[in-house]
């Protein structure tokens, strides 16, 4: 039983890890692969410094925290491009989990989350896998998480249903709770044009409702607020990690400067969704957001 499912406490999580490291700290992340920072002490220290403000937000707000490992790109295909062997990749995933485990504080309920990213691009579907192929591919990383102190796994920035189904099945086989987080375009639909509601309902139908809950990430609230129509599926949405920017994925891909948006306006946009998302307890950010945004969101949500 994951503590964020009890519904009696807000859980925060972090913001845009990669955009913060690249644009605020000037750190080079090839392929957006933050796990490469674990190769040396300086990189690990940069990651700890990134996470610490979010732990402070949880402490100050009396909230819990979901601590995400820096492993969005730490799967086989991306690792091969970066020159990692399978053994080195497994060790990087273990180190990433150990780093966030080390951030636990006695008075802050913490959930250690092994993050799984898409096999392909986070915005474009590209070469889609079958659910069976996705399960086989992602089972490697998820199997590594099962040997660590990870409490759960989350598939972040999912662009199509078959990959999400495969990940949910792989996590179930490994004995770990899973969370599926879909991204949507400015019309509130997945990049495949499938409605968000249908995507959630299809994953549930084809996995026996295996995911602990669902999230929406890497889109601005104005992109999906219009598709949150009434229905039981809304009770399956357990968290939000929105972008700071209202730009489309295509526009963000072309941007050379970071669009940080307005933290207070983003917080207000989150708060406006609270009544429609009764089970949402995990709040963080995605591209362009940092601890300022998450702090404002946490304050607005419980006001």
C-alpha positions as CSV (number, residue, x, y, z in Angstrom):
1,X,0.0,0.0,0.0
2,X,1.6,3.2,-1.2
3,X,1.1,6.0,1.4
4,X,0.1,8.6,-1.2
5,X,-3.0,6.4,-1.9
6,X,-4.4,7.0,1.5
7,X,-5.6,10.5,0.4
8,X,-5.0,12.1,3.8
9,X,-1.8,13.9,2.9
10,X,-0.3,15.8,0.0
11,X,2.8,14.3,-1.5
12,X,5.1,16.6,-3.5
13,X,7.6,15.5,-6.1
14,X,10.3,17.4,-8.0
15,X,10.1,19.6,-11.1
16,X,11.9,19.6,-14.4
17,X,15.1,17.8,-13.5
18,X,16.8,18.0,-16.8
19,X,15.7,21.5,-17.7
20,X,16.9,22.8,-14.3
21,X,20.3,21.1,-14.6
22,X,20.8,22.3,-18.2
23,X,19.4,25.8,-18.1
24,X,20.0,26.8,-14.4
25,X,23.2,25.0,-13.6
26,X,24.8,24.8,-17.1
27,X,25.3,21.1,-16.9
28,X,25.6,19.2,-20.2
29,X,23.2,16.2,-20.4
30,X,23.6,14.2,-23.6
31,X,20.2,12.9,-24.7
32,X,18.7,14.4,-21.5
33,X,20.4,11.6,-19.6
34,X,20.7,12.8,-16.0
35,X,21.9,9.4,-14.8
36,X,25.3,10.1,-16.4
37,X,26.0,12.5,-13.5
38,X,26.3,9.5,-11.2
39,X,29.7,8.7,-12.7
40,X,31.5,11.0,-10.3
41,X,31.2,12.7,-7.0
42,X,30.6,16.2,-8.4
43,X,27.7,15.0,-10.5
44,X,26.2,13.1,-7.6
45,X,26.5,16.3,-5.5
46,X,24.7,18.3,-8.2
47,X,21.8,15.8,-8.2
48,X,21.6,16.0,-4.4
49,X,21.6,19.8,-4.5
50,X,18.8,19.6,-7.0
51,X,16.5,17.4,-4.9
52,X,17.1,19.0,-1.5
53,X,14.8,22.0,-2.0
54,X,11.9,19.7,-2.7
55,X,12.5,17.7,0.5
56,X,12.5,21.1,2.3
57,X,9.1,22.0,0.6
58,X,7.7,18.7,1.9
59,X,9.0,19.3,5.4
60,X,7.8,22.9,5.6
61,X,4.3,22.0,4.3
62,X,3.9,18.9,6.4
63,X,3.7,16.9,3.2
64,X,5.2,13.6,2.0
65,X,7.5,13.3,-1.0
66,X,7.9,11.0,-3.9
67,X,11.6,10.9,-4.6
68,X,12.2,10.1,-8.3
69,X,15.4,8.5,-9.4
70,X,17.3,10.3,-12.2
71,X,16.7,7.4,-14.6
72,X,14.3,8.6,-17.2
73,X,16.9,7.8,-19.9
74,X,18.5,4.8,-18.1
75,X,17.3,2.1,-20.3
76,X,19.2,-0.1,-22.8
77,X,18.8,1.8,-26.1
78,X,19.7,5.2,-24.6
79,X,22.6,3.7,-22.6
80,X,24.1,2.1,-25.7
81,X,24.2,5.5,-27.4
82,X,26.1,6.7,-24.4
83,X,28.6,3.8,-24.4
84,X,27.3,2.0,-21.3
85,X,27.5,-1.8,-21.0
86,X,24.5,-3.6,-19.5
87,X,26.4,-4.1,-16.2
88,X,27.3,-0.4,-16.1
89,X,23.7,0.6,-16.8
90,X,22.4,-1.7,-14.0
91,X,24.8,-0.1,-11.6
92,X,23.8,3.4,-12.7
93,X,20.1,2.5,-11.9
94,X,21.1,1.2,-8.5
95,X,23.1,4.3,-7.7
96,X,20.3,6.5,-8.7
97,X,17.9,4.8,-6.3
98,X,20.5,4.8,-3.5
99,X,21.0,8.6,-4.0
100,X,17.4,9.5,-3.4
101,X,17.2,6.9,-0.6
102,X,19.9,9.0,1.1
103,X,17.6,12.1,1.1
104,X,15.0,10.6,3.4
105,X,14.3,12.6,6.6
106,X,12.7,11.1,9.8
107,X,9.7,13.5,9.8
108,X,9.0,13.5,6.1
109,X,7.1,10.4,4.7
110,X,9.1,9.4,1.5
111,X,8.4,7.0,-1.3
112,X,11.3,5.9,-3.4
113,X,10.3,5.9,-7.1
114,X,12.3,4.2,-9.9
115,X,11.6,6.3,-13.0
116,X,11.2,4.6,-16.4
117,X,11.2,6.7,-19.5
118,X,10.0,6.0,-23.1
119,X,12.2,3.8,-25.3
120,X,11.9,6.5,-27.9
121,X,11.4,10.2,-27.9
122,X,9.3,11.8,-25.1
123,X,7.2,13.9,-27.5
124,X,6.9,11.8,-30.7
125,X,5.8,8.1,-30.9
126,X,8.2,7.1,-33.7
127,X,8.6,3.3,-34.0
128,X,5.9,2.0,-31.7
129,X,6.3,-1.4,-29.9
130,X,3.7,-4.0,-29.2
131,X,2.8,-4.4,-25.5
132,X,4.7,-7.6,-25.5
133,X,7.9,-6.0,-26.9
134,X,7.6,-3.1,-24.4
135,X,7.3,-5.5,-21.5
136,X,10.4,-7.4,-22.6
137,X,12.4,-4.2,-23.2
138,X,11.5,-2.4,-19.9
139,X,11.7,-5.5,-17.8
140,X,15.4,-5.1,-17.7
141,X,15.4,-1.7,-15.9
142,X,12.4,-2.6,-13.8
143,X,14.1,-5.8,-12.7
144,X,17.1,-3.8,-11.5
145,X,14.8,-1.5,-9.5
146,X,13.3,-4.6,-7.9
147,X,16.7,-5.4,-6.4
148,X,17.0,-1.9,-4.8
149,X,15.1,0.0,-2.2
150,X,12.6,1.3,-4.7
151,X,9.0,1.3,-3.4
152,X,7.5,1.7,-6.9
153,X,8.2,2.5,-10.5
154,X,6.7,5.3,-12.7
155,X,6.6,5.4,-16.4
156,X,7.0,9.1,-17.2
157,X,6.0,10.8,-20.5
158,X,4.3,7.9,-22.1
159,X,3.1,8.8,-25.7
160,X,1.2,5.6,-26.6
161,X,-0.8,2.9,-24.8
162,X,1.1,-0.2,-25.9
163,X,4.3,0.9,-24.2
164,X,2.4,1.8,-21.0
165,X,0.7,-1.6,-20.9
166,X,4.1,-3.3,-21.3
167,X,5.6,-1.4,-18.5
168,X,2.6,-2.0,-16.2
169,X,2.9,-5.7,-16.9
170,X,6.7,-5.8,-16.3
171,X,6.3,-4.0,-13.0
172,X,3.6,-6.4,-11.9
173,X,5.8,-9.4,-12.8
174,X,8.7,-7.8,-10.8
175,X,6.4,-7.3,-7.8
176,X,6.5,-3.5,-7.8
177,X,3.6,-1.1,-7.9
178,X,3.5,1.0,-11.1
179,X,2.3,4.5,-12.1
180,X,1.6,5.4,-15.7
181,X,2.1,9.1,-16.6
182,X,0.8,10.1,-20.1
183,X,1.8,13.2,-21.9
184,X,-0.7,15.0,-24.2
185,X,-0.7,17.6,-26.9
186,X,-2.4,21.0,-26.8
187,X,-5.7,19.3,-27.6
188,X,-5.5,17.0,-24.5
189,X,-5.0,13.9,-26.6
190,X,-2.0,11.6,-26.7
191,X,0.5,12.1,-29.6
192,X,-1.3,9.2,-31.2
193,X,-4.5,11.3,-31.2
194,X,-6.1,8.9,-28.7
195,X,-8.2,10.6,-26.1
196,X,-6.6,10.6,-22.6
197,X,-9.7,9.0,-21.1
198,X,-9.5,6.1,-23.6
199,X,-5.8,5.6,-22.9
200,X,-6.4,5.2,-19.2
201,X,-9.4,2.9,-19.7
202,X,-7.5,0.8,-22.2
203,X,-4.5,0.3,-19.9
204,X,-6.8,-0.7,-17.1
205,X,-8.7,-3.1,-19.3
206,X,-5.6,-4.8,-20.6
207,X,-3.7,-5.1,-17.4
208,X,-6.5,-5.8,-14.9
209,X,-6.1,-2.3,-13.5
210,X,-2.5,-3.0,-12.6
211,X,-1.2,0.6,-12.3
212,X,-1.6,2.0,-8.8
213,X,-2.7,5.3,-10.4
214,X,-2.1,7.5,-13.4
215,X,-0.5,10.9,-13.9
216,X,-0.4,13.6,-16.5
217,X,3.0,15.2,-17.3
218,X,4.9,17.3,-19.8
219,X,1.9,19.4,-20.8
220,X,0.5,22.6,-19.4
221,X,-2.9,22.4,-17.5
222,X,-4.6,24.5,-20.2
223,X,-3.8,21.6,-22.6
224,X,-5.8,19.0,-20.7
225,X,-8.2,20.8,-18.4
226,X,-10.9,20.6,-21.2
227,X,-10.8,16.8,-21.5
228,X,-11.2,16.0,-17.8
229,X,-14.9,15.1,-18.3
230,X,-16.8,13.3,-15.5
231,X,-16.4,9.6,-15.1
232,X,-14.8,6.9,-12.9
233,X,-11.6,7.3,-14.9
234,X,-10.9,10.6,-13.2
235,X,-10.5,8.8,-9.9
236,X,-7.6,7.0,-11.4
237,X,-5.6,10.2,-11.9
238,X,-3.4,10.4,-8.8
239,X,-1.0,13.1,-9.7
240,X,0.1,16.0,-12.0
241,X,3.5,17.1,-13.3
242,X,2.7,19.9,-15.7
243,X,5.0,22.1,-17.8
244,X,5.7,25.7,-16.9
245,X,5.1,26.7,-20.6
246,X,1.9,26.8,-22.6
247,X,3.9,26.0,-25.7
248,X,3.3,22.8,-27.7
249,X,5.8,20.0,-27.8
250,X,6.9,21.0,-31.2
251,X,7.5,24.6,-30.1
252,X,9.4,23.4,-27.0
253,X,11.6,21.2,-29.2
254,X,12.7,24.3,-31.2
255,X,13.1,26.6,-28.2
256,X,16.6,27.8,-27.4
257,X,15.7,29.5,-24.1
258,X,13.8,28.1,-21.1
259,X,10.2,29.2,-20.7
260,X,9.7,29.3,-17.0
261,X,6.1,30.6,-17.2
262,X,4.6,32.1,-14.0
263,X,4.9,29.9,-10.9
264,X,1.9,31.6,-9.2
265,X,-0.3,31.3,-12.3
266,X,0.7,27.6,-12.7
267,X,-0.2,27.0,-9.1
268,X,-3.6,28.6,-9.7
269,X,-4.1,26.4,-12.8
270,X,-3.4,23.4,-10.6
271,X,-5.8,24.5,-7.9
272,X,-8.6,25.0,-10.4
273,X,-8.4,21.3,-11.2
274,X,-8.6,20.1,-7.6
275,X,-12.4,19.4,-7.5
276,X,-12.3,17.4,-10.7
277,X,-9.4,15.3,-9.6
278,X,-10.5,14.0,-6.2
279,X,-7.7,11.3,-6.0
280,X,-4.8,13.5,-7.0
281,X,-2.3,13.6,-4.1
282,X,1.1,13.7,-5.9
283,X,2.0,17.1,-7.3
284,X,5.2,18.2,-9.0
285,X,6.3,19.8,-12.3
286,X,7.9,18.9,-15.6
287,X,9.8,21.0,-18.2
288,X,10.7,24.5,-17.1
289,X,9.5,24.1,-13.5
290,X,11.7,24.1,-10.4
291,X,11.2,24.3,-6.7
292,X,9.6,27.8,-7.0
293,X,6.8,26.3,-9.0
294,X,6.3,23.2,-6.8
295,X,6.4,25.3,-3.7
296,X,3.6,27.6,-5.1
297,X,1.6,24.6,-6.3
298,X,1.8,22.9,-2.8
299,X,0.6,26.1,-1.1
300,X,-2.2,26.7,-3.5
301,X,-3.5,23.1,-3.5
302,X,-4.0,22.9,0.3
303,X,-5.3,26.5,0.7
